[in-house]
Amino acid sequence: MNILKKLFLFETPKTNNAFILQNKKSGIGYDVRKEYNKEIKNIFPDYEENLNYIEKRFSVPKNNDVVIRKIKIFKDTKAFLIFYDGMSDSKSIDLSVIETLMEIPQFSKNVSEDEILEKLVSHCQAYKVTEFDQIIDDVNFGSVGLFVDGIASAFSIDVRNWGHRGIDKPEIEQSIYGPQEAFNEMLRNSSALVRKILKTEKLICEGTKIGKISQTRGVIMYINDIANDELVNEVRKRIDAISIDYVIAIEEVAHLLEDKTYMITNQTLATERPDRVARALAEGRVALIINGSPKALIFPTNAFELMHSASDAYLRFPYANMTRILRIAAMFICVLLPALYLAITLYHQEMIPTFLAYSISAARENVPFPSIVELLIMNFSFELIREAGIRMPGPMGSTLGIVGGLILGQAAVSAKIVSPLMIIIIAITGIGSFAMTDYSLEWSYRILRLIFIILAATLGFYGIAIGIFLYSMLLGAQKSFGTPFLAPLTNDSKGSISHSVFVNPIWKNEKRSDYLATKNREREPKISRKWKINKRK
């Protein structure tokens, strides 16, 4: 009977070694995150103890990119080097460390730690370390660690040299005028670009680390005799209080530092331009740069700073003011134009001129959908085309956006799904959104546009007015690192309002913004163009 069942009936084949992920905690032999919670261990004077501990921490030989180079100094003194293959410069290790240690004959067992640094290590950046965690952090960042038998210290030698791209032009914040350099993923390259602009010893770069596993290095930058100490302490406190396993990009740090996560508008300013960071530091702000991210964060920021462009500072003030006016108009068009069209056509037809009303009615005569559905369909289609264009490679993305928009719009009008006027409204709205200088600000306006469309479809102009009032109240209550988000509108700032909205001539920027409470408010003397005085005399 069993034989007949096997011949004529189907049975699911049995798998003997099928892997099933169990919903239970698995034992971890060694967790590096727990090591940082323990008491920090000092380096042993014994060679074997140091070697065993290092091999345990770096999982040798399982971890095959870790190199432990054992050497003997002056015939019989044992020593070893620890570094990562691919993160350290092997030529510098050979010439500046191994060769000098093995060929210089002055070494003896009674040599001191200072003599090793002064006589035997010829590399320019080397220092003594007494704790394992510190030397391990340096090795993880690309340095080489040197352990010598009989010495209860290690030596950290900076030989970092991993692959990275060069300094390119800004891709997002492009400008015809001004410097044409952008940050890259190397921390020291990025901080050096800022220091190249601000040539002062008062520019402070405080080192910091974020992430228990990633140990992402970064620097907090500020000018010591300008930035407010309370602002610097607040930035330092928030960064030090981040408890997370890993951080890869500066945008993740911005999410962890902002005051209100659920607000539509972002509360930090991210930039890829060193000149913009230098200008912000000179105004009394604080910046953060981390290794592996080609952008910097600027603290604090406000609603006006997010609307500014890096090129505003390099244009003559009539031209810069013209561009800012266009940008403000583009903001209102991006957020309110579809909602205003919907409110007028649904609730306030008396505001439309007669001939224009006839034209709109004739255009929508054969459209089967209400105006709200028509608007949402076209808005969704436009957003879809834009996202698809961003995800595609460069030349294909621009082609997809242009061809897709033309074909989709023409086909929708020919099929009587939408009216030609709706195509015009969506096109103008999209162009207005592209005029924004900050990508995250553009996202907030896209969300606000949908909210105002719903309010306009529900209550008309009253809904739009209620939405503007509530959003203004939320912005007024929002803060960025202790400063009002609508500053200087929310406090008594003399001369700051016109400078925040418009551009003053460079010779009239005499004071720094008072809402930053800087140590030194004077930016330039009362008369900066002294040649004018000499000319009058």
C-alpha positions, 0 to 999 in steps of 0.5 A: 500500500505504501509503495502504491502511494509513493508511485501515484500520490505526490508528496512534498520532498523533505529537506534535511538541512533546511536553514530556519532563522530562529526568533531567539537571541544567539550567543555572541562570542565577542561584542565590541560594543560591550567592550566600551562599557567596561573599564578601559585596560592599560597596555601591558609591558609583556609582548605576549599579553599585548599580542594575545589581546590584540589578536582577540580584539581584531579576530585574527586570523579570521579577519584577513585584512588585519596585518600583524607584522612581527619584527625584532629590534636590535637582534632580540627585542620583540615588537609587532605592528598592527594595521589594516591592509588597504587603509594604511600606506605600506610604503610609509610603514616600510620606510618610516617605521620598519626600516628605521626600527631595524637598521638603527643600532642605538636601540637597547632594552633600556631605551625609553618611550621618548627615545623611540619616538625621537630617534627610532620612528622617523614618521612626522605624526607619531605619539605615545598611547597607554590604553588599548581602546585609544590605539585600537581606535587609531588603527580602525581609522587607518593608523598603525600601532607599534608594540615593543616588548618591555614597554607598557605603552604603544605608539600610534603612527598616522599612515592613513592612505585609503582610496578617495576621490579628488576635490571636485566642483559642487554638484548640487549648489552650483554657482557661476561666481565664487570658489568652485571647490566642494567637500569630499569624503576625506575628513582632513581634506574637508576641514583643510578646505575651510581652514584654507579660507579662514587663515586664523589660529582661532578656528577650532576643530574639536574632534568627536566620534559618533557610533559605537561600532562605526566610530565615525570621526568628525570635527566640530568647527567654530571660531573661538573669539566669535561663536557663543560658548553656550551654542558650542556647548549645546552642539557638543552636548547633543553630539556626545549624547548620541548613542547609536551603533553606526553613522554613515552620512551627515544626514543621519546626524542631522536627524539625530540632532534636530529639535522636532523630528516630526516637523515638515521643515528641516532645522539644520543646513547641509552644504557641500561648499567650503566657502559657505561653511567659512562664511557661516563660521565667520558669522558666529555659527558652528559647523560639523564635518564627519569622515565619509560624507561630502557635506557639512552641517551648519548650526543654527539655521532659520527659514531665511537661510534655507532660502539663500543660495551660495551665489548670493554673496558674490553677486552685486546686490541688485542682482542678488536681490532680484534672484531672492525675489524670484526665489520667494515668488517661486516658493509661493507658486510651488506651495499655493498655486494649485490650491489657489486654482482649486479654490477659485474654480470650486468656491470663488468663481465670481473672482474669475473674469467672464471670458476666462471662466468661459475658457476654463469651462470649455477646456473642462467640458469633456473631462470626466473627473472633478478638479481635485481628482484631475489635480491629484492625478497630474501632481502624482504623475509629475512627482513620479516622473521627477523621482524616476529622472533622479534615480536614472543615470544622468543623461537618461534621467534628464531625457526621461524627465523631458520626454516623459513630461511632454508625452504624458501631458500631450496624451492626457490632454488628447485623451480628455483626461485633464484640461490644458490649463491643468497642465500649465498649472502643474508645469509652473508649479514644478518649475517653481519647486526646482528654483529651491536651493535646498533639496530637503526644503523642496521636499517640505514644500511638496508636502505642504502643497498637498496639504493646501490642496486638500484644504482648498478643496474642502474650504476654499480660501478659508482653508488656505488662510487657516493652513497659512496661519497654522503653519506660521504658528508652528514655524514661530514656535520652532527653534534651531539650537536655541534660536527662533526658526523665524529669527530675526522676525521673532525678536527685536533685531536691528538691521537683521531683518533686511539682511535676512530677506534681502542682500545688503551691499557688502560695505553695509554689513557692519554687524553680525546677527544679534540673535546669534549672541556672538562674542564680537558683533562687529563684522567691519568698521563703520567705514570700510571703503576708506578710499572714499574718504581719501577721495573726498579730501 
